[in-house]
Amino acid sequence: LFAQRAMEITKIPGFWQQALMNCPDVYATLSARDLDSLNYMTDLRVEYPPGDPGFVLQFYFSDDNPYFENRVLMAHTVPADAQLPPGYRRSTVKWSPGAEDLFLLTSPAFYRFFGEKARFPHSLAMRIEELYEDPLTFYSENAVPEIADAIVSEALEDDMYETSINRDVIDGVLDAEIVGDNEIIEGEEKDTEEDVYLDDSGNFVDAQGNSVLKDGGYINEAG
């Protein structure tokens, strides 16, 4: 299962960098240079030696990592009150020329936890172990592309469904149609006829006093 997961994760650029950055306890130990180096990290594994009070973290890096030569960095971690077990393993970083000072003379400095005299903090290692067990949870703030696409597609389908429903409701309520400049509402044609009155002489006039025929047409004064 873990081997299959590792194969899928390698298809996602910067996965472990993002997952580790999203773990607050780990992020607190990372400088900007540390974070950049994690862009070359390709896998994370945890080994549980038999009878060991702790476990071994294994950080895998790509061949094109410009900062150090190690392809695997190991950190054997045990609780603070436990004795170091036989076969206690830890990696010393084989730095590229000039890289060591760039990483270790800063604060924070993640790689100070590696080396013959270093002891990887067990509480921090336990958080990384949790990340190893379920890395997608820590990566979830920047969703895996395939999952993100599925979520977006589902959301779009929901939006179209809602739009269709709302359009049907609106159409049912309005039951209206626009034809040219004439508005038909509820099947009734808009009344555009002018009001006509009788003046004192018994002639038909409009509201402005202009003479009109009984059927609504205006009288041709010139005729």
N, C-alpha and C positions, 0 to 999 in steps of 0.2 A: 504493500500500500504506500509506504513512504517513498519507495523507489519510483513508483508511478507518479506520485505527487511531485517529486523532485524533477522528473522529466518535464512535466507540464509547467512547472514554475520557471524552468530555464527559458521558456518561450516568452516570458514577461520581462522586459528590460527593467533593471533596477528594482526588482521585487524585494530582495532582502534589505536593500538600502531603505526602501520605503517602510517595510514592516518594522525594522529596528528603530527607525526614526519615530514611528507612531507609538512606540512603547516609551512612556514618559521616563521610566527609570533608566533605560538605556540612553535615551536622548540626552539626559542630563550629564552623561559621561562623554559626549561626542563634541569634538571641535569641528570647525568647518572642514579642516583637512581630513579628519577621521571620517566624516560623513562622505566626502568625495571618494575616499578609498573603498567604502562599502559599495560603491557603484560597481566594483569589480568582484563582489562576492557572488558566488554561484550556488552555494548550498549551505545548509546548516544541519548538522547531525548531532545526536546525543547518544553516548555509549554508557551502558550501565555495567561496569565490571562486577562479577559475582562477589558477594560479601563486602563490597565497597560501601562505605557510609555516604559516598557522594556519587558523582558522575563526571563524564568527560564531555565538554563542549568541543565540537569540531567545526571550524569556520573554513569553508572552501573558497578559493579565489581563482580567477581566470589567469591564463598564461600571460595576458597582456597587461597585468597589473604593474604600473610603473613605480610603485612605492616600495615594494619588498619582494623577495624571491620566493618566499614560502607559498606553496599551493594549498597547504593546510596549516592552520594555526590551532593548536590544542590547548585547552585550559581545563585542568583537572581540579574540580572544586569539591570541598567537603565543608560541613558545618564548622563554625569557628571553634567549637569546643571539642572537635574530633581530631584524633591523631592522623597524620598523613599516612595513607596506606602504602604497603609495598607496591612498587611499580608506579608510583605517583608520576604522572606525565604532564609536562608543560612545554610549550614551544618558546624558543627564543626567536624573535623577529630578525630575519636576515635582510636588513635594510639596503635599499639601493643607495648609491653614493649621494651623500648630502641630504637624504630623506629623514634620517633619525632625528636631527635637531628640529626639523620642521614639525615633527609630530610630538616629541617628548618634552620640548621646551615651551609648550603651551598648556593652558589649563581651560577646560578639562583635557585629558589625554587618555583615550580609551586603551591604547596599546601599552600603557604602563602596567596593565594587569597581566601581561605576558612576559615570560623570562624566567631564568633559573631562580632568581631571588624574589619573584613576584608571587602573590597569592590572589587568585581571582575571587572577588567578594561573592560569598555564597548566596546572599540575598539577591544580588544582581543576576547570578547564574540561574537561580530559580525562576526569575522573570523571563529569561531567555529560554528556559526549558518550557515554560508555558507558551511562549511564542512558537517554539518548535512543534508543540502538540497541535496547535491550531493557528497557523500563520495567517490565514485569510482574515481572521478576526482583527488582527493588528494591521493588516493591509487594507481593511475595508474602507478607510477614509478616502482612498483612491481606488475605486473598485476595479477588479479584473475586467479587461475590455469585453470579454464575451458575456460576463454577467451584466455589465453596465449596458451593453447593447440590448440584452433581453429585457432589462428594466425599462429602458427608454421605449422599446417597441411596445411593451405592455401599456405604458403610460399613454402613448400616442393612440393606441386602440381604445383605451378608456375615454380619452378626450373626444375622439370621433364619435363614440357611442353616446356620450353626454351631449355633444353638439347635435346629433341626429334627434335625440329625444327632445331637446329644447326647441329645435326647429319645428318639430311636429306640434308641440304644445303651442308655440307662437302662431303657427299657421291655423291651428284649430280655433284659437281665441279671436284672432283678427278676421279670418275668413275674408281677406281683402285682396284686391287686385288693382294694379295701376295700369291704366290704358291711356297712353298719350297724356294729355293734360286733364282728362276727366277721371275723377276718383270714384270708384264703386265700392261702397261699404255696406256689408251685409246684403248685397244684391240690390241696393237702392242707388239710383243715379243721382248724383249731386245736382241740386236745383240751382240753375244759374239765371233764372228769369228775373227781370227787373220789376219792382213794385210799380203799379199804375194807379193814378188817382183821377177823380173828376174835379175840374176847376169850377169856379162860380158860373161860368158860361155853359157848363155841361160838356166840355171837351176833355178828352183823355190826355193827361200829362204825366211825365215821370216826376221823380222827387225833386229835380231841378227846374220843373215848370216847362220842359220841352214838350211840344205836342206829339202825341203818338197815336197810332191806330189802335183800335180795340183789341186786335190780335197781337199787339206788342211791337209792330213795326213802326218806324218813325215816318212822319209826314214829310214829303219832299217840298220844302217851302218854295223852291224855285218853280215847281209844277203848278 
